[in-house]
Amino acid sequence: MQGWKGWDGYGLGKIKYRWLFLVGGLCIGILFFSLSWLASILFQFETITKVQVWQQWMMQLPQIMLITFIPSLAEDILTSGYWYAHFSFLKSWHWVLLSAIVFVLNHIWRLNDGWAVLTYLFLLGIALAITIRLSHSLWLALGIHWGANLAYQAIVSFITTESKVQDASSNWLLAAAWALLVVVLLLMMQKKVFKKKFS
């Protein structure tokens, strides 16, 4: 009814290197989330109290990959992919801000968790939206989001930590990590790393 065929209406149309974008994004998401977590350990905002044995990792990791991929895909279609396919006529920054705001509002259960949470959600939303405008598809953003969710769930499942602070320091570190990713993406945009559509 809206004039789109197949996955194009969700921003997931077939593009060259889509699997490379997905895997590359997965690595980026894992890297930047892990950087914030490692910084939290380094600054002693948290301390590690227990690590599961590697056999436990191997047994549970496939399930964790699946249960983090499906919600990431659904959320990215809802907050970014659909909006890109149908509202790409908007100016780039208008669309990026729209997508980031929708991304934050989609986390309705986190809206009362304080400014640190809202900030990292907004910055992640900005990063995901920029990647879509750069690559003209949802695949790279999906990989980044999936990687971040996968890293979080793996750490929660396999590593037990104890918080040493009562404030939102760890969340601010996560916000800083996503801000760093936004800066990297802006530099890529300035250097015109993505020179053409991958369609």
C-alpha positions, 0 to 999 in steps of 0.5 A, a space after each residue: 500500500 505504501 509502494 515498497 516491495 519486500 524489505 526495502 520499506 524497512 531500510 533492509 533492501 539488498 545492497 552490496 556488502 550487506 553482510 560485511 556491514 552487519 559483521 563490521 557493525 557487530 564488531 564496532 558495537 562490541 568494541 565501543 560498549 566494551 570500552 565503556 565497561 573496561 573504563 568503568 573497571 579501570 576507574 574502579 566504578 565497578 569491580 569483577 567478583 566472578 567470571 564464568 568458565 569458558 565452557 559456560 560461555 560456549 554453551 550460552 553464547 549462541 542463545 545470547 546472540 539470538 535473543 539479542 539479534 531479534 529485538 535489535 532488528 525489530 527496534 532498528 526497523 521501528 526507530 530507524 529503518 522504516 523512517 529512512 525508507 519513508 522519510 529520507 527526503 528530509 534534510 540529513 540532520 533533521 532526519 538524524 535528530 528525528 530518528 534519535 528522538 524516536 530511538 530514545 522514546 522507544 525506551 519508554 521504561 528507561 525515561 525516568 532513569 536519569 540524564 546519563 541514561 537519556 544521554 547515552 540512548 540519544 547519542 547511540 540513536 544519533 550514531 545509528 542514524 548517521 550510519 544509515 545516512 552514510 551507508 543508505 541502509 540499516 545493515 551497519 546500524 543493525 550490526 552496531 546495535 546488535 553488538 552493543 546489546 550482545 556485549 551487554 548481555 554477555 557481560 551480565 551473563 558471564 561476569 559478576 561485578 559489584 558497583 563501587 559508586 552510587 551515582 551514574 558514573 558507568 552510564 556517563 562512560 557509556 555515553 562518552 563511548 557513544 559520543 566517541 563513535 559519533 565523532 568517528 562517524 562525523 570524521 568519516 562523513 567529512 572525509 567522504 568515506 562512503 562516496 556512493 550508495 551501496 545499492 
